[in-house]
Amino acid sequence: MHRVVFGEGDQTLYWAPVDLEGRPVRPGTVTYSLVDLRVAQSDATRVLGSGAASYAGGDTTSSAAAGPAQADPKLVAVSSATGFVVGRMAEILEAGQWERFELADIAGSNLYATRDLRADYSAGATVRGAEATATFPGTEADDELEVEDEGSRYQLSWLYDHGGRSYVVPQAVWLDRYSVVPFIDQRDILRVYPRMTQRAGDLITPAIAGATEDFVARLATANIDSRQYRGSILARVAVRAKALAYLFEWGRTADDLEVAGRFRDDFDRHCEQILTGHEDRETVHVSRADDTQAPPAYQDNILRKP
């Protein structure tokens, strides 16, 4: 799922390709198609953008050994950090070893992953951006009429071939009037269930969309405008739990339904924590049966005639 913001002009959308088992792949060619779902397929204005997707981020080599054998297993020292961006995905590879990592920080020519690297790499390993990119056009994002209706009205599809298979990955795109922290995308699901792509295929996107709608509805019950809500990590975990609940529920076996129920309970608990929170230690409870519910003592005197 992607979110673009009204009035921000052209905006870049990212996707790190994976295979059916959720393993990272890097197809030689990735194309994309961005469509407005409200427009008929026969209408030429339905397609807002299409073409070859380029890979974002730098393309360099490591300048020192990296991995769990090093003092800092999150550090990847590179020859040049140009093009890399905090929060985006990068990958390191050499001699058949290959892994992706999210960038937590960049200091000079040092890249820091959000987690420890799983394998050891020597100096000279290839380090590059891992995400293909597409562009949401500013002419659409800046149109006042396009943000009148809430919800996802756009679909972005990534197309690529790998291992003799053709992949089409549809993803929802939301246009918001206000900038909010995106909830989750397919990558968040694969972090905890790497084989979910093989299990659920293209059902992951609608599961995330449904979970997001459920969370936004919970916000609405608390009079919170979702377009101005700045989501926390707990919000991401909550939406992920609800998306997983949908995915297991759609499995329809007894075991799947049991797992789905647990994830729904997790979603409810996280929402309660987000919307209610924990009481301060100094909180004082007042019983409705005590004197605070009685009429003010002066009321009778005011109404009584002398």
C-alpha positions as CSV (number, residue, x, y, z in Angstrom):
1,M,0.0,0.0,0.0
2,H,1.2,3.5,-0.8
3,R,0.2,6.9,0.3
4,V,0.6,10.1,-1.6
5,V,-0.1,13.6,-0.3
6,F,-2.2,16.3,-1.9
7,G,-0.3,19.3,-3.1
8,E,3.2,17.6,-3.0
9,G,3.6,17.3,-6.8
10,D,5.2,14.3,-8.4
11,Q,5.8,11.6,-5.7
12,T,8.0,8.4,-5.9
13,L,6.5,5.0,-5.1
14,Y,8.8,2.2,-4.1
15,W,8.7,-1.6,-4.3
16,A,11.4,-4.2,-3.5
17,P,10.6,-7.2,-5.8
18,V,10.3,-10.7,-4.2
19,D,9.5,-14.2,-5.5
20,L,6.6,-16.4,-4.5
21,E,8.2,-17.3,-1.3
22,G,8.9,-13.8,-0.3
23,R,12.6,-14.0,-1.1
24,P,14.3,-10.9,-2.6
25,V,14.9,-11.0,-6.3
26,R,16.3,-8.4,-8.7
27,P,14.7,-8.7,-12.1
28,G,16.6,-7.2,-15.0
29,T,13.5,-5.4,-16.1
30,V,10.6,-4.1,-14.0
31,T,7.7,-2.2,-15.4
32,Y,4.7,-0.6,-13.8
33,S,1.2,0.6,-14.5
34,L,-0.7,3.2,-12.4
35,V,-4.5,3.4,-13.0
36,D,-7.5,5.3,-11.7
37,L,-10.0,2.6,-10.7
38,R,-12.9,5.0,-11.1
39,V,-12.4,5.3,-14.8
40,A,-13.6,2.7,-17.3
41,Q,-11.0,0.4,-18.8
42,S,-12.0,1.6,-22.2
43,D,-11.1,5.2,-21.3
44,A,-7.6,6.3,-22.1
45,T,-7.5,8.5,-19.0
46,R,-7.6,5.5,-16.8
47,V,-3.9,5.0,-17.1
48,L,-2.0,7.7,-15.2
49,G,1.4,6.4,-15.8
50,S,3.3,3.3,-17.0
51,G,6.7,2.3,-18.3
52,A,10.1,0.9,-17.1
53,A,10.8,1.2,-13.4
54,S,14.3,2.2,-12.3
55,Y,16.0,1.1,-9.2
56,A,16.4,3.8,-6.5
57,G,19.5,4.3,-4.3
58,G,23.2,4.2,-4.7
59,D,25.3,1.6,-6.4
60,T,28.7,1.1,-4.8
61,T,31.0,-1.4,-3.0
62,S,31.7,-2.0,0.7
63,S,35.0,-0.5,1.8
64,A,35.4,-2.9,4.8
65,A,34.2,-6.2,6.0
66,A,30.6,-6.3,7.3
67,G,28.4,-8.8,9.0
68,P,28.0,-10.6,12.4
69,A,31.7,-11.2,12.8
70,Q,32.3,-7.5,13.0
71,A,32.2,-5.2,16.1
72,D,29.0,-3.6,14.7
73,P,27.0,-6.1,12.7
74,K,24.6,-3.4,11.5
75,L,27.4,-1.3,9.9
76,V,28.1,-1.4,6.2
77,A,31.0,0.9,5.3
78,V,30.8,1.9,1.6
79,S,33.0,3.8,-0.9
80,S,30.2,6.3,-1.4
81,A,26.9,6.8,0.3
82,T,25.5,9.0,-2.5
83,G,21.9,8.0,-3.5
84,F,21.1,6.1,-0.3
85,V,18.3,7.4,1.8
86,V,17.3,6.5,5.4
87,G,14.2,4.5,5.6
88,R,14.6,2.9,2.2
89,M,15.8,-0.6,1.4
90,A,19.4,-1.5,0.3
91,E,21.0,-4.8,-0.5
92,I,24.5,-6.3,-0.2
93,L,25.8,-9.2,-2.2
94,E,28.9,-11.2,-3.1
95,A,29.7,-14.8,-4.1
96,G,26.1,-16.0,-3.9
97,Q,25.3,-14.3,-0.6
98,W,22.6,-11.7,-0.8
99,E,20.4,-9.9,1.7
100,R,18.4,-6.8,2.0
101,F,18.2,-4.4,4.9
102,E,16.4,-1.2,5.7
103,L,18.6,1.9,6.3
104,A,18.3,3.2,9.9
105,D,21.0,5.8,9.6
106,I,23.7,7.2,7.3
107,A,26.9,8.8,8.7
108,G,29.4,9.9,6.2
109,S,30.2,6.8,4.1
110,N,28.7,4.5,6.7
111,L,25.4,2.8,6.2
112,Y,23.6,1.4,9.3
113,A,20.9,-1.3,9.0
114,T,17.9,-1.6,11.2
115,R,19.0,-5.1,12.1
116,D,22.1,-7.2,12.3
117,L,23.4,-8.6,8.9
118,R,22.9,-12.3,8.7
119,A,26.0,-13.2,6.7
120,D,29.6,-12.0,6.6
121,Y,30.8,-9.9,3.6
122,S,34.3,-8.8,2.7
123,A,35.4,-5.5,1.4
124,G,34.4,-5.0,-2.2
125,A,30.9,-6.5,-1.9
126,T,28.3,-4.9,-4.0
127,V,26.0,-2.5,-2.1
128,R,23.1,-0.9,-3.9
129,G,19.5,0.3,-3.7
130,A,16.9,-2.5,-3.7
131,E,13.7,-0.8,-4.7
132,A,12.1,-0.3,-8.0
133,T,10.4,3.1,-8.4
134,A,7.4,4.6,-10.1
135,T,6.0,8.1,-10.2
136,F,2.6,9.3,-9.0
137,P,2.0,12.4,-11.2
138,G,1.6,15.8,-9.6
139,T,-1.2,16.7,-11.9
140,E,-3.3,14.1,-10.1
141,A,-1.9,14.6,-6.6
142,D,-2.4,18.4,-6.8
143,D,-6.0,18.3,-8.1
144,E,-8.4,19.5,-5.4
145,L,-11.2,17.4,-6.8
146,E,-9.3,14.2,-6.3
147,V,-9.2,14.4,-2.5
148,E,-12.9,14.9,-2.0
149,D,-13.5,11.1,-1.6
150,E,-11.7,9.0,1.0
151,G,-10.2,5.7,0.2
152,S,-8.0,4.0,-2.3
153,R,-9.0,4.8,-5.9
154,Y,-5.7,4.0,-7.6
155,Q,-3.9,0.8,-8.2
156,L,-0.2,0.4,-8.9
157,S,0.9,-2.8,-10.6
158,W,4.5,-4.0,-10.8
159,L,5.3,-6.5,-13.6
160,Y,8.5,-8.6,-13.9
161,D,9.7,-12.1,-14.8
162,H,11.8,-14.3,-12.6
163,G,12.7,-18.0,-12.6
164,G,10.4,-18.7,-15.5
165,R,7.4,-17.0,-13.9
166,S,5.7,-13.8,-14.7
167,Y,4.7,-11.7,-11.7
168,V,2.0,-9.0,-11.5
169,V,1.9,-7.4,-8.1
170,P,-1.1,-5.0,-7.6
171,Q,-0.9,-2.5,-4.8
172,A,-3.4,0.1,-3.5
173,V,-2.5,3.8,-3.6
174,W,-4.2,6.3,-1.3
175,L,-4.3,10.0,-1.8
176,D,-4.5,12.0,1.4
177,R,-5.1,15.7,2.0
178,Y,-2.7,15.6,5.0
179,S,0.6,13.8,5.4
180,V,0.3,10.8,7.7
181,V,2.7,8.0,8.5
182,P,1.9,5.1,6.3
183,F,0.6,2.1,8.2
184,I,2.1,-1.0,6.6
185,D,3.0,-2.6,3.2
186,Q,3.6,-6.1,2.1
187,R,7.2,-5.9,3.4
188,D,5.8,-5.7,7.0
189,I,3.8,-8.9,6.5
190,L,6.8,-10.7,5.0
191,R,9.0,-9.7,8.0
192,V,7.0,-12.0,10.3
193,Y,5.7,-14.5,7.7
194,P,8.4,-14.7,4.9
195,R,6.4,-17.4,3.0
196,M,3.1,-15.5,3.0
197,T,3.5,-14.6,-0.6
198,Q,3.6,-18.3,-1.5
199,R,0.6,-18.9,0.7
200,A,-1.6,-15.9,0.0
201,G,-0.3,-14.5,-3.3
202,D,-2.1,-11.4,-4.4
203,L,-4.5,-11.6,-1.4
204,I,-1.9,-9.7,0.8
205,T,-2.8,-6.3,-0.8
206,P,-6.6,-6.5,-0.1
207,A,-5.9,-7.9,3.4
208,I,-3.7,-4.8,4.1
209,A,-6.3,-2.5,2.6
210,G,-9.1,-4.1,4.7
211,A,-7.0,-3.9,7.9
212,T,-6.2,-0.3,7.2
213,E,-9.9,0.5,6.8
214,D,-10.7,-1.2,10.0
215,F,-8.0,0.8,11.9
216,V,-9.2,4.1,10.3
217,A,-12.8,3.1,11.4
218,R,-11.5,2.6,15.0
219,L,-9.9,6.1,14.8
220,A,-13.2,7.5,13.7
221,T,-15.1,6.1,16.7
222,A,-12.7,8.1,18.9
223,N,-13.2,11.3,16.8
224,I,-9.7,11.1,15.4
225,D,-9.2,12.3,11.8
226,S,-7.1,9.6,10.2
227,R,-5.7,12.1,7.7
228,Q,-4.0,14.0,10.6
229,Y,-3.2,10.9,12.7
230,R,0.5,10.3,13.0
231,G,0.8,6.5,13.4
232,S,3.1,4.9,15.9
233,I,4.9,1.6,15.7
234,L,2.0,0.2,17.7
235,A,-0.4,1.3,15.0
236,R,1.7,-0.5,12.4
237,V,1.7,-3.7,14.6
238,A,-2.1,-3.4,15.0
239,V,-2.8,-3.1,11.3
240,R,-0.4,-6.0,10.6
241,A,-2.2,-8.2,13.1
242,K,-5.6,-7.4,11.4
243,A,-4.1,-8.1,8.0
244,L,-2.8,-11.4,9.1
245,A,-6.2,-12.2,10.7
246,Y,-7.8,-11.7,7.3
247,L,-5.1,-13.8,5.5
248,F,-5.5,-16.7,7.9
249,E,-9.3,-16.4,8.0
250,W,-9.3,-16.8,4.2
251,G,-7.4,-20.1,4.6
252,R,-10.7,-21.5,6.1
253,T,-9.1,-24.5,7.9
254,A,-9.8,-25.0,11.5
255,D,-6.2,-24.2,12.4
256,D,-6.2,-21.1,10.2
257,L,-9.4,-19.8,11.9
258,E,-7.9,-20.3,15.3
259,V,-4.8,-18.3,14.3
260,A,-7.0,-15.6,12.7
261,G,-8.9,-15.3,16.0
262,R,-5.6,-14.7,17.9
263,F,-4.6,-12.0,15.5
264,R,-8.0,-10.3,15.8
265,D,-7.6,-10.3,19.5
266,D,-4.2,-8.7,19.1
267,F,-5.7,-6.1,16.9
268,D,-8.4,-5.2,19.4
269,R,-5.9,-5.1,22.3
270,H,-3.5,-2.8,20.3
271,C,-6.4,-0.5,19.3
272,E,-7.5,-0.2,22.9
273,Q,-4.0,0.7,24.0
274,I,-3.7,3.3,21.2
275,L,-7.1,4.9,21.7
276,T,-7.4,4.6,25.5
277,G,-3.8,4.4,26.7
278,H,-2.6,3.8,30.3
279,E,-3.6,5.9,33.2
280,D,-1.2,8.1,34.9
281,R,-0.1,7.0,38.4
282,E,-1.7,10.1,39.8
283,T,-5.1,9.2,38.4
284,V,-7.9,9.6,40.9
285,H,-11.2,7.6,40.3
286,V,-14.4,9.3,41.4
287,S,-17.5,7.1,42.0
288,R,-20.7,8.3,40.4
289,A,-22.5,7.4,43.6
290,D,-20.6,9.9,45.7
291,D,-21.4,13.5,46.5
292,T,-20.0,14.9,43.3
293,Q,-23.2,13.7,41.6
294,A,-25.4,15.6,44.1
295,P,-26.9,19.0,43.1
296,P,-24.9,22.0,44.3
297,A,-25.9,23.0,47.8
298,Y,-26.7,26.6,46.8
299,Q,-29.2,25.6,44.1
300,D,-32.1,25.1,46.5
301,N,-31.4,28.4,48.2
302,I,-31.4,30.3,44.9
303,L,-34.7,28.8,43.8
304,R,-36.5,29.1,47.1
305,K,-38.5,32.2,47.8
306,P,-37.5,34.1,50.9
